[in-house]
Amino acid sequence: MARTAPSWKDVPVTTEVWAHRGASAYAPENTLPAFQLALQMGADGVELDVQRTADGHVVAIHDETINRTSNGFGRVVDQTLEDLRHCDFSNGFAGRRNVRIPTLRDVLDLFRGTDVRVNIELKNTVVLYPGLEDDVLSIVRDAGMADQVLYSSFNHFSLANLRGRVAREQIGLLYSDGIYDPWKYAKWFGAGALHPHYLALQQPNFVWLCHEAGIEVHAWTVNKDDDALWLAGLGVDALITNLPDRLAEVLRAPGR
């Protein structure tokens, strides 16, 4: 579908920039170096993925296995935290070594006391983790960050387990495509936000209809300038990106 990017002056400054797995274009994804860099770059929010180890620790990692992101091998669910801490999670970044997998609490401690929103994605999909929602809620509350965190997942059954336990504004429904009138679904579900792939926003008036229903829109994964301008011009509430510094520069350029 053809689209025209808005001019600089048409882009609302209210669109936030969230760092996808941290500043993952510059440092190993879902690691403290990536999250520290996102904080230094002034990201409005960060997104991280969580899974659970064999001995019950909630850790930040996207894949169900450690094969792609570390020098180790195997599924997260089959290994203890100590096992994982012996691995180097710097794969793909030649200038970094001995990068360790962080726990969810490690990441939360980094952002406690800041105004950065923390989006925790529950990776309760390929591998199911019974009670993961309880574990995550407990860690977040122990960290004193219950009001700073929001929760998302492609597994909407997992998010349903959070209803009534967190504010609706803290629940974000992740999806790539194929939901009919998603703002109606989100309102029925009791979620305060939709987290669609950005190409799912080409439906006319999508963002306006969501906002009319009281639903925020947080789009992923946006790394190109023209896409960022187009989406911000639509009024998208947050852009999830591997390049938080670049998108912030594009959206907040002076002289608009």
C-alpha positions as CSV (number, residue, x, y, z in Angstrom):
1,M,0.0,0.0,0.0
2,A,1.4,3.4,-1.0
3,R,2.0,5.8,1.8
4,T,3.5,9.3,2.2
5,A,5.7,10.1,5.2
6,P,4.6,13.3,7.0
7,S,6.8,16.4,7.0
8,W,8.9,17.1,10.1
9,K,6.4,19.6,11.4
10,D,3.5,17.1,11.2
11,V,5.1,14.6,13.5
12,P,3.7,14.7,17.0
13,V,6.4,14.9,19.7
14,T,4.3,12.6,21.9
15,T,5.5,9.4,20.2
16,E,7.8,7.6,22.5
17,V,10.9,5.6,21.5
18,W,11.4,2.2,23.2
19,A,14.6,0.2,22.9
20,H,13.9,-3.3,21.5
21,R,15.8,-5.8,23.7
22,G,17.8,-2.8,24.8
23,A,19.9,-0.8,22.2
24,S,20.3,-4.1,20.4
25,A,21.8,-2.7,17.2
26,Y,24.9,-1.7,19.3
27,A,25.2,-4.3,22.1
28,P,24.1,-7.9,22.6
29,E,20.3,-8.1,22.9
30,N,18.7,-8.5,26.3
31,T,21.9,-7.9,28.2
32,L,22.9,-5.3,30.7
33,P,25.2,-3.5,28.2
34,A,22.3,-3.1,25.8
35,F,20.0,-1.8,28.5
36,Q,22.6,0.5,29.9
37,L,23.2,1.9,26.4
38,A,19.4,2.5,26.0
39,L,19.3,4.4,29.2
40,Q,22.3,6.5,28.1
41,M,20.6,7.2,24.8
42,G,17.5,8.6,26.5
43,A,15.1,5.9,25.5
44,D,11.6,6.5,26.8
45,G,11.1,2.8,27.3
46,V,12.8,-0.6,27.0
47,E,11.4,-3.9,25.9
48,L,12.8,-7.2,27.1
49,D,11.9,-10.9,26.8
50,V,11.7,-13.3,29.7
51,Q,11.9,-17.1,30.1
52,R,12.5,-19.3,33.1
53,T,15.5,-21.6,33.9
54,A,15.4,-25.1,35.2
55,D,15.9,-23.9,38.7
56,G,13.2,-21.3,38.6
57,H,15.0,-18.0,37.8
58,V,13.4,-15.6,35.4
59,V,16.0,-14.4,32.9
60,A,16.1,-12.0,30.0
61,I,16.4,-13.8,26.7
62,H,14.4,-13.9,23.5
63,D,15.0,-17.4,22.0
64,E,13.9,-20.6,23.7
65,T,17.5,-21.8,23.2
66,I,20.8,-20.1,23.8
67,N,22.3,-21.3,20.5
68,R,22.0,-18.0,18.5
69,T,23.0,-15.5,21.2
70,S,25.7,-17.3,23.1
71,N,28.6,-19.7,22.9
72,G,26.5,-22.3,24.6
73,F,23.8,-24.8,23.4
74,G,20.5,-26.0,24.5
75,R,17.1,-24.8,25.8
76,V,16.8,-22.2,28.6
77,V,14.3,-24.4,30.4
78,D,16.7,-27.3,30.6
79,Q,19.6,-25.3,32.2
80,T,20.2,-23.7,35.6
81,L,21.1,-20.1,36.1
82,E,24.6,-21.2,37.0
83,D,24.8,-23.1,33.7
84,L,23.8,-20.1,31.8
85,R,26.1,-17.8,33.7
86,H,29.1,-19.8,32.4
87,C,28.1,-18.8,28.8
88,D,29.2,-15.7,26.9
89,F,26.1,-13.9,25.4
90,S,28.1,-11.6,23.1
91,N,27.5,-13.5,19.9
92,G,27.5,-11.1,16.9
93,F,29.5,-8.4,18.7
94,A,33.2,-9.0,18.2
95,G,34.3,-6.1,20.4
96,R,32.5,-7.5,23.5
97,R,33.4,-10.6,25.6
98,N,32.2,-12.3,28.7
99,V,28.7,-10.8,28.5
100,R,26.4,-12.7,31.0
101,I,22.7,-13.3,30.8
102,P,20.8,-11.1,33.2
103,T,17.9,-12.0,35.5
104,L,14.8,-10.0,35.3
105,R,15.7,-8.5,38.7
106,D,19.1,-7.4,37.3
107,V,17.3,-5.4,34.5
108,L,14.7,-3.9,36.8
109,D,17.4,-2.7,39.2
110,L,19.0,-0.8,36.4
111,F,15.8,1.2,35.7
112,R,14.5,1.6,39.2
113,G,14.3,5.3,40.0
114,T,14.1,6.4,36.4
115,D,11.1,7.4,34.3
116,V,11.8,4.7,31.7
117,R,8.9,2.4,31.0
118,V,9.8,-1.3,31.1
119,N,7.9,-3.6,28.8
120,I,8.3,-7.2,29.8
121,E,7.4,-9.7,27.1
122,L,6.4,-13.1,28.5
123,K,7.9,-15.7,26.1
124,N,5.2,-18.2,27.1
125,T,4.8,-19.6,23.5
126,V,7.0,-22.3,22.1
127,V,7.9,-23.4,25.6
128,L,5.1,-23.0,28.2
129,Y,6.1,-21.9,31.6
130,P,3.2,-22.6,34.1
131,G,3.1,-19.8,36.7
132,L,5.5,-17.5,34.8
133,E,3.1,-14.6,35.3
134,D,3.1,-15.1,39.1
135,D,6.9,-15.2,39.1
136,V,7.2,-12.0,37.1
137,L,4.6,-10.2,39.1
138,S,6.4,-11.1,42.3
139,I,9.8,-10.0,41.0
140,V,8.4,-6.7,39.8
141,R,6.6,-6.0,43.1
142,D,9.7,-6.9,45.1
143,A,11.6,-4.4,43.1
144,G,9.1,-1.7,43.9
145,M,8.3,-1.1,40.2
146,A,4.7,-2.2,39.8
147,D,3.7,1.1,38.3
148,Q,6.6,1.4,35.9
149,V,6.1,-2.0,34.1
150,L,3.8,-3.1,31.4
151,Y,3.4,-6.7,30.2
152,S,3.0,-8.1,26.7
153,S,2.9,-11.5,25.0
154,F,1.9,-13.3,21.8
155,N,0.3,-15.7,24.2
156,H,-2.9,-13.9,25.1
157,F,-3.9,-16.7,27.5
158,S,-0.8,-15.8,29.5
159,L,-1.9,-12.1,29.5
160,A,-5.4,-13.2,30.6
161,N,-3.8,-14.5,33.8
162,L,-2.8,-10.9,34.6
163,R,-6.3,-9.4,34.3
164,G,-7.5,-8.0,37.6
165,R,-4.0,-8.2,39.0
166,V,-2.5,-5.2,37.1
167,A,-4.1,-2.2,35.6
168,R,-5.5,-2.7,32.1
169,E,-3.1,0.0,30.8
170,Q,-0.3,-2.3,31.7
171,I,-1.4,-5.1,29.4
172,G,-0.3,-5.0,25.7
173,L,-1.5,-7.6,23.2
174,L,1.3,-8.6,20.8
175,Y,0.4,-9.7,17.3
176,S,1.7,-9.6,13.7
177,D,-1.4,-9.6,11.6
178,G,-4.8,-11.3,11.2
179,I,-6.9,-9.7,14.0
180,Y,-10.2,-8.3,12.8
181,D,-11.0,-4.9,14.4
182,P,-8.2,-5.3,17.0
183,W,-9.2,-2.2,19.0
184,K,-12.6,-4.0,19.7
185,Y,-10.8,-7.1,20.7
186,A,-8.4,-5.2,23.0
187,K,-11.3,-3.5,24.7
188,W,-13.2,-6.8,25.2
189,F,-10.0,-8.5,26.4
190,G,-9.4,-5.8,29.0
191,A,-6.0,-4.6,27.6
192,G,-4.9,-1.0,27.4
193,A,-2.6,-1.4,24.4
194,L,-2.0,-3.2,21.2
195,H,1.5,-4.2,20.2
196,P,1.2,-4.9,16.4
197,H,3.9,-5.4,13.8
198,Y,4.2,-1.9,12.2
199,L,3.0,-3.1,8.8
200,A,-0.4,-4.1,10.4
201,L,-1.1,-0.4,10.8
202,Q,-1.8,0.2,7.1
203,Q,-5.5,-0.1,7.7
204,P,-7.2,3.3,7.3
205,N,-7.8,5.1,10.6
206,F,-6.3,2.3,12.6
207,V,-4.6,4.5,15.3
208,W,-7.6,6.9,15.5
209,L,-10.0,4.0,16.0
210,C,-7.7,2.6,18.7
211,H,-7.5,5.9,20.5
212,E,-11.2,6.4,20.3
213,A,-11.6,3.0,22.1
214,G,-9.0,4.1,24.7
215,I,-6.3,1.8,23.4
216,E,-2.7,2.8,23.0
217,V,-0.6,1.6,20.0
218,H,3.0,0.4,20.4
219,A,4.5,-0.7,17.1
220,W,7.4,-3.1,16.5
221,T,10.1,-3.3,15.2
222,V,10.7,0.1,13.5
223,N,14.3,0.8,12.3
224,K,13.9,3.0,9.2
225,D,13.5,6.8,9.3
226,D,10.6,6.9,6.8
227,D,8.7,4.3,8.7
228,A,9.2,6.1,12.0
229,L,7.9,9.4,10.5
230,W,4.9,7.7,8.9
231,L,4.0,5.9,12.1
232,A,4.5,9.0,14.3
233,G,2.4,11.0,11.9
234,L,-0.4,8.5,12.4
235,G,-0.2,9.2,16.1
236,V,1.4,5.8,17.2
237,D,2.1,6.1,21.0
238,A,5.5,4.3,21.0
239,L,7.9,2.9,18.4
240,I,9.9,-0.2,19.5
241,T,13.3,-0.1,17.8
242,N,16.8,-1.5,17.8
243,L,18.1,2.0,17.1
244,P,16.7,4.2,19.9
245,D,19.2,7.0,19.3
246,R,18.5,7.3,15.6
247,L,14.7,7.3,16.0
248,A,14.9,9.8,18.8
249,E,17.0,12.0,16.5
250,V,14.6,11.7,13.6
251,L,11.4,12.3,15.7
252,R,12.8,15.2,17.7
253,A,14.8,17.0,15.1
254,P,14.8,20.8,15.6
255,G,13.1,23.1,13.2
256,R,10.1,21.0,12.6
